[in-house]
Amino acid sequence: MPLQLTFVTSAKHHADLPDTPCEVAFVGRSNVGKSSLINALANQRQLARVSNTPGRTQLLNLFVLPTGGTVVDLPGYGYAKVPGRERAGWRAMIEGYLLEREGLDLVLVLVDGEIGPTKLDVQMLDWLSANGVPNTVVATKIDKVKSSKLAARRKELAAGCSLEQGDIMWVSASKGAGIEAMQRHLLALLTP
């Protein structure tokens, strides 16, 4: 069942977002597919802005469910076609949000299933763990992994994230793989 998400607002600072009873945040490197995944979960093509140019998401973008639970799409880390000064501001925005946001229940760390965790992904996972921020890894773009290499990729990706294979959610926004299971999981989390 698609998540009935509605875009509410964008903000540079978490204090400018409306209060929430429960929230899930999407974080990952630029171009990992955060916005595409949100669109797939909502079964809407243009709910979250999607682009082939890394760095299009530059604010905290908040979406709400009829239950009152919210989803936030955060700017990507890593390469983005924006000035370095602006990228530096994103770090403070993201860290402030992740450490201080009331109602934040879970951070979904998106990792490219085709290439595996990058150094930046591992740094993000380590930082979240060090700061006690609950998180789950979501491997995106699994449709791009050849079926003959999928088992090995799952094992390598889990090892690269220091997790068991069963601890990772595997999805493809373009092909729909894993989307229904993720919709059910998020709906349970976002129903206060």
C-alpha positions as CSV (number, residue, x, y, z in Angstrom):
1,M,0.0,0.0,0.0
2,P,1.6,3.3,-1.1
3,L,2.5,5.8,1.6
4,Q,0.1,8.7,1.3
5,L,2.8,11.4,1.6
6,T,2.1,15.1,1.1
7,F,4.9,17.6,0.8
8,V,4.7,20.2,3.6
9,T,7.7,22.4,3.6
10,S,11.5,22.8,3.2
11,A,13.8,24.4,5.7
12,K,17.5,25.1,6.3
13,H,17.2,24.4,10.0
14,H,15.3,21.7,11.8
15,A,13.8,24.2,14.2
16,D,11.9,25.7,11.3
17,L,10.1,22.4,10.6
18,P,6.7,21.7,12.3
19,D,6.6,19.4,15.3
20,T,6.0,15.7,14.7
21,P,4.9,12.7,16.8
22,C,7.3,10.4,14.8
23,E,9.7,10.8,12.0
24,V,11.9,8.9,9.6
25,A,14.8,10.6,7.8
26,F,16.4,9.6,4.5
27,V,20.2,10.2,4.3
28,G,22.8,9.1,1.9
29,R,25.4,10.3,-0.6
30,S,24.4,12.5,-3.5
31,N,22.7,10.6,-6.3
32,V,22.0,7.4,-4.2
33,G,18.3,7.7,-4.9
34,K,16.7,9.2,-1.8
35,S,14.1,11.3,-3.7
36,S,13.4,8.4,-6.1
37,L,12.8,6.0,-3.2
38,I,10.4,8.5,-1.5
39,N,8.5,8.8,-4.8
40,A,8.4,5.0,-5.2
41,L,7.1,4.6,-1.6
42,A,4.4,7.1,-2.2
43,N,3.7,5.8,-5.8
44,Q,4.0,9.3,-7.1
45,R,6.5,10.4,-9.8
46,Q,7.1,14.0,-8.8
47,L,6.5,14.2,-5.0
48,A,10.2,14.6,-4.2
49,R,12.4,16.4,-6.7
50,V,14.6,13.9,-8.7
51,S,17.6,14.9,-10.8
52,N,20.5,13.3,-12.5
53,T,22.7,16.1,-11.2
54,P,24.1,15.3,-7.7
55,G,23.2,17.9,-5.0
56,R,19.7,18.9,-6.1
57,T,18.3,18.3,-2.6
58,Q,19.7,21.3,-0.7
59,L,17.2,21.7,2.2
60,L,15.4,19.5,4.8
61,N,12.3,18.5,2.9
62,L,9.4,17.4,5.0
63,F,6.5,15.1,4.0
64,V,3.5,14.1,6.1
65,L,1.3,11.0,6.3
66,P,-2.4,11.1,7.2
67,T,-1.3,9.5,10.5
68,G,0.7,12.6,11.4
69,G,4.0,10.8,11.1
70,T,6.6,12.6,8.9
71,V,9.4,11.8,6.5
72,V,12.4,14.0,5.9
73,D,14.6,14.0,2.8
74,L,18.0,15.3,3.7
75,P,20.7,16.8,1.4
76,G,23.2,14.2,0.1
77,Y,26.7,14.0,1.3
78,G,29.7,13.8,-1.0
79,Y,30.0,15.1,-4.5
80,A,27.5,17.8,-5.5
81,K,27.6,20.5,-8.2
82,V,27.4,23.4,-5.7
83,P,29.9,25.8,-4.2
84,G,32.1,24.3,-1.3
85,R,30.8,26.9,1.1
86,E,27.3,25.8,0.6
87,R,28.2,22.1,0.9
88,A,29.9,23.0,4.2
89,G,26.6,24.5,5.5
90,W,24.8,21.3,4.7
91,R,27.0,19.4,7.1
92,A,25.9,21.7,10.0
93,M,22.3,21.5,8.8
94,I,22.3,17.7,8.7
95,E,24.2,17.1,11.9
96,G,22.0,19.6,13.8
97,Y,18.9,17.9,12.5
98,L,20.1,14.4,13.3
99,L,21.2,15.3,16.8
100,E,18.5,17.7,17.9
101,R,15.3,16.8,16.0
102,E,12.5,16.0,18.4
103,G,10.4,13.0,17.2
104,L,13.2,11.5,15.0
105,D,12.7,7.8,15.4
106,L,14.9,6.3,12.7
107,V,17.5,7.3,10.1
108,L,17.5,5.3,6.8
109,V,21.0,5.4,5.5
110,L,20.8,4.7,1.8
111,V,23.7,2.9,0.2
112,D,24.1,2.2,-3.5
113,G,23.5,-1.5,-3.9
114,E,25.5,-1.6,-7.2
115,I,28.7,-0.1,-5.8
116,G,28.5,-0.8,-2.1
117,P,29.3,1.4,0.8
118,T,31.6,4.3,0.1
119,K,34.0,5.7,2.7
120,L,31.5,8.5,3.3
121,D,28.7,5.9,3.9
122,V,30.9,4.1,6.5
123,Q,31.7,7.5,8.1
124,M,28.0,8.3,8.3
125,L,27.2,4.9,9.9
126,D,30.0,5.3,12.4
127,W,28.9,8.8,13.3
128,L,25.3,7.8,13.8
129,S,26.4,4.9,16.0
130,A,28.8,7.1,18.0
131,N,26.0,9.5,18.6
132,G,23.4,6.9,19.5
133,V,21.1,7.8,16.5
134,P,19.0,4.7,15.5
135,N,19.5,3.8,11.9
136,T,18.9,1.1,9.3
137,V,20.8,0.6,6.0
138,V,18.8,0.5,2.8
139,A,20.6,-0.8,-0.3
140,T,19.2,1.0,-3.3
141,K,19.4,0.3,-7.1
142,I,19.6,-3.5,-6.6
143,D,18.1,-3.8,-10.1
144,K,21.4,-2.8,-11.5
145,V,23.2,-5.8,-9.9
146,K,23.3,-8.8,-12.2
147,S,21.3,-11.7,-10.7
148,S,24.4,-13.9,-10.9
149,K,26.3,-11.5,-8.7
150,L,23.5,-10.5,-6.3
151,A,24.3,-13.0,-3.5
152,A,28.0,-11.9,-3.5
153,R,27.0,-8.2,-3.6
154,R,24.6,-8.7,-0.6
155,K,27.4,-10.3,1.4
156,E,30.0,-7.7,0.4
157,L,27.7,-4.8,1.1
158,A,26.7,-6.1,4.5
159,A,30.3,-6.7,5.5
160,G,31.2,-3.2,4.3
161,C,28.6,-1.8,6.6
162,S,29.6,-4.2,9.5
163,L,26.1,-5.7,9.4
164,E,24.4,-9.0,8.8
165,Q,22.7,-9.4,5.5
166,G,19.3,-9.6,7.1
167,D,19.8,-6.2,8.8
168,I,19.7,-4.4,5.5
169,M,16.6,-3.5,3.5
170,W,17.1,-4.1,-0.3
171,V,15.1,-2.0,-2.7
172,S,14.8,-0.8,-6.3
173,A,12.8,2.4,-6.8
174,S,12.7,1.9,-10.6
175,K,11.6,-1.8,-10.5
176,G,9.6,-1.9,-7.3
177,A,11.7,-4.6,-5.6
178,G,11.3,-4.4,-1.8
179,I,9.0,-1.4,-1.9
180,E,5.9,-3.0,-0.4
181,A,7.9,-4.4,2.5
182,M,9.4,-1.0,3.1
183,Q,6.0,0.7,2.9
184,R,4.6,-1.6,5.6
185,H,7.7,-1.1,7.8
186,L,7.5,2.7,7.5
187,L,3.7,2.8,8.0
188,A,4.2,0.9,11.3
189,L,6.9,3.3,12.4
190,L,5.0,6.4,11.4
191,T,1.7,5.6,13.1
192,P,1.8,7.2,16.5
